[in-house]
Amino acid sequence: MTLKDRPALLLIDIQQGLEETAYYGGHRNNIDAEIKAAHLLQFWRANDLPIVHIKHNGTPPSPLTKGLPGNNFKKIVHPEMNEKVVEKDVNSAFIGTSLKEFLDKEQILQVILVGLTTDHCVSSTARMAKNLGYDTYVISDATATFDKIGPANKKHTAEEIHEVTLASLHQEFATILETETLLTKLTH
C-alpha cells in the first residue's frame, strides 16, 4: 500500500460520550488511541487522502444518544467542512449508511480503521469491509475498548478483549498494524 493507492481513513465513533467510562465498563485500554488517530488524521489531511468520520447515534440511556453532548465528535478529530461524515445506528458503519456508495464512487479499495470500540464497531466494520472486498487495516494503537463482564460474571480486561479481538481479525478480516508502521508503509 502506498499513498498512490489513496486508502480511506475511517475514524469510528471517536465521540465525547465514550469518556463516560463507567457506562461502558470502567477501565479502558490505549488511552492515547485518540491521539494516534488524530496523528493519522493530520497525515491524511496533509496528503489530501479520503477521510470518513463515522458517528454512532445511540439510544437512551447511551451517552451517544443523538442530541446529547456525548454524541458530538471529540475535538481532537473533529471533521472539517469538506470531510465525509457518516451517521449510523448499528455497529457496522456499512449498514443503513452511504459508506459503501462513497467508497465505491471514490474508487477506494483500501480502508484504514481507527476508533472505538475495538470489539464492537471497529470489529463489525472491519469484518464487513473485508466481506465487501476492501483491503482492510485496523490500527491497533489507535483503537481501544473497555473492561467487560462476561456471561459467567467473569471480568475481562480491556487489554484482553482488545488483543483477542485483534487476533480474531488478523489475517482473515484485516491486517493489524501500529500507527508508525502504517505511516512507514505509506511513505516508503
C-alpha positions in Angstrom: 0.0 0.0 0.0 1.3 3.5 -0.9 -0.1 7.0 -1.0 -1.0 6.5 -4.7 -3.5 3.8 -3.6 -5.5 6.6 -1.8 -6.6 4.5 1.2 -9.5 5.9 3.1 -9.2 6.7 6.8 -12.3 5.6 8.7 -12.5 7.3 12.1 -15.1 5.2 14.0 -17.1 6.6 16.9 -14.5 9.0 18.3 -17.2 10.8 20.3 -17.4 12.6 23.6 -19.8 10.1 25.2 -17.1 7.5 25.2 -15.4 9.5 28.0 -18.2 8.2 30.3 -16.1 5.1 31.1 -18.4 3.8 33.9 -21.2 3.4 31.4 -19.0 1.2 29.2 -17.4 -1.0 31.9 -14.9 1.2 33.7 -11.3 0.8 32.7 -10.2 1.4 29.1 -7.1 0.4 27.3 -5.0 2.5 24.9 -5.7 5.9 26.5 -3.7 7.5 23.6 -5.8 6.0 20.9 -7.4 9.3 20.0 -4.0 11.0 19.9 -2.8 8.3 17.4 -6.0 8.7 15.4 -5.5 12.5 15.3 -1.9 12.0 14.1 -3.2 9.8 11.3 -5.9 12.3 10.5 -3.3 15.1 10.2 -1.3 12.9 7.8 -4.4 12.2 5.7 -5.3 15.8 5.5 -1.7 16.9 4.6 -1.7 14.3 1.8 -5.2 15.0 0.6 -6.4 11.5 1.2 -10.0 10.4 1.7 -11.4 10.7 5.2 -14.6 9.4 6.6 -15.8 10.3 10.1 -18.3 7.8 11.5 -20.7 8.7 14.3 -22.8 6.3 16.3 -26.3 7.5 17.2 -27.1 5.5 20.4 -30.4 5.1 22.1 -31.2 6.1 25.7 -29.6 5.7 28.1 -26.4 5.7 25.9 -24.2 8.8 26.2 -24.0 8.6 22.4 -27.7 9.3 22.0 -28.4 11.8 19.3 -29.0 15.3 20.8 -26.8 14.7 23.8 -23.4 16.3 24.1 -21.8 12.8 24.1 -23.0 12.3 20.5 -20.5 15.0 19.4 -17.2 14.2 17.9 -14.2 14.7 20.1 -12.4 18.0 19.3 -9.1 16.3 18.6 -10.6 14.6 15.5 -13.5 17.0 14.7 -14.4 16.9 11.0 -13.6 19.7 8.6 -16.2 21.0 6.3 -15.0 19.0 3.2 -14.8 15.7 5.1 -17.4 13.0 4.7 -19.5 12.2 7.8 -21.5 9.0 8.1 -24.0 8.5 10.9 -25.0 5.0 11.9 -27.5 3.4 14.3 -25.8 -0.1 14.5 -22.3 -1.4 15.0 -21.2 -1.7 11.3 -20.6 1.5 9.5 -21.9 -0.1 6.3 -25.4 -0.9 7.5 -28.0 1.7 6.7 -25.4 4.3 5.6 -23.8 5.7 2.4 -20.3 4.5 3.3 -20.1 1.8 0.6 -21.5 4.1 -2.0 -19.0 6.8 -1.1 -16.0 4.4 -1.1 -17.1 2.9 -4.5 -17.7 6.3 -6.0 -14.2 7.5 -5.0 -12.8 4.1 -6.3 -11.3 3.4 -2.9 -10.1 -0.2 -2.4 -8.3 0.1 0.9 -9.7 1.2 4.3 -7.8 2.1 7.5 -9.8 1.7 10.6 -9.2 3.6 13.9 -11.6 4.4 16.8 -13.8 2.8 19.4 -14.6 0.3 20.4 -12.2 -2.5 19.1 -14.6 -5.3 19.8 -17.8 -3.7 18.7 -18.0 -1.1 16.0 -14.4 -1.4 14.8 -14.6 -5.2 14.5 -18.0 -5.1 12.9 -16.9 -2.6 10.3 -13.7 -4.4 9.6 -15.4 -7.7 9.1 -18.0 -6.2 6.7 -15.3 -4.2 4.9 -13.4 -7.4 4.1 -16.6 -9.2 3.1 -17.4 -6.4 0.7 -14.0 -6.8 -0.9 -12.0 -3.9 0.7 -8.3 -4.4 1.7 -8.8 -3.7 5.4 -6.4 -2.4 8.0 -7.0 -2.0 11.7 -4.6 0.2 13.6 -4.0 -1.4 17.0 -2.7 1.6 18.9 -5.4 3.9 17.5 -8.3 1.7 18.7 -9.5 0.9 22.2 -12.1 -0.8 24.3 -13.4 -1.2 27.9 -13.5 -3.9 30.5 -16.4 -6.2 30.2 -18.3 -8.7 32.5 -18.9 -12.0 30.7 -22.0 -14.3 31.0 -20.4 -16.2 33.8 -19.9 -12.9 35.7 -16.2 -13.1 35.0 -14.4 -9.8 34.4 -12.4 -9.5 31.2 -9.9 -6.6 31.0 -9.9 -4.1 28.2 -6.4 -5.2 27.2 -7.5 -8.9 27.0 -10.6 -8.0 24.9 -8.6 -5.7 22.6 -5.9 -8.3 22.0 -8.4 -11.2 21.4 -10.4 -9.1 19.0 -7.3 -8.1 17.0 -6.2 -11.7 16.9 -9.6 -12.7 15.6 -9.5 -10.1 12.9 -5.8 -10.7 12.0 -5.1 -12.3 8.6 -8.8 -13.3 8.0 -10.5 -9.9 8.0 -7.8 -7.3 8.4 -4.1 -6.5 8.5 -3.3 -5.3 12.0 -0.7 -2.5 12.2 0.5 0.1 14.6 0.4 3.8 13.7 4.1 4.3 12.9 4.2 1.0 10.9 1.4 2.2 8.8 3.0 5.6 8.2 6.3 4.0 7.2 4.4 1.6 4.8 2.7 4.6 3.2 5.8 6.8 2.7 8.3 4.2 1.5 
